[in-house]
Amino acid sequence: MTTLSALQTTLAAEHAAVYLYGVLGGRTSAAATPGLLETVTAAYTEHRSRRDLLVRTITDLDATPVAAEPVYALPSALTNPAQVRRAGRELEQSCAATYAFLVANTAGTQRRWAIGALNEAAVRSLDLGGRPEDFPGA
């Protein structure tokens, strides 16, 4: 696996994360669950920033960034706060695994960045009701 391939895989995951968090935000109530909306909104903003940075990184390598899919599969039920939290938690666990893959396939500055992203995905998973793990994303 090349560094470029690992970056492209991670970008594809970030495209999906941005899409799903957009949907989760639309299924969250500012009046009924303001804390959940704040968590979902912060996650959306962070994933969008990571997506944009990956696009620039891949472009700087003289490669064409992988495009987002027109639509992504959604969890079957997103009708209450518990389901929104679960979907966000599962997404962050998936992102942690993707960033662990990126850590294994990069070096230097890119690896340090991937480690930071992995740590942040693990913390967001906890914010959404996840349990601490010894090696998140493993």
ABEGO torsion letter per residue (X at the ends): XBAAAAAAAAAAAAAAAAAAAAAAAAABBAAABAAAAAAAAAAAAAAAAAAAAAAAAAAAAGBBBBBBBABBBBBABBABAAAAAAAAAAAAAAAAAAAAAAAAABBEAAAAAAAAAAAAAAAAAAAAGBBBBABBGX
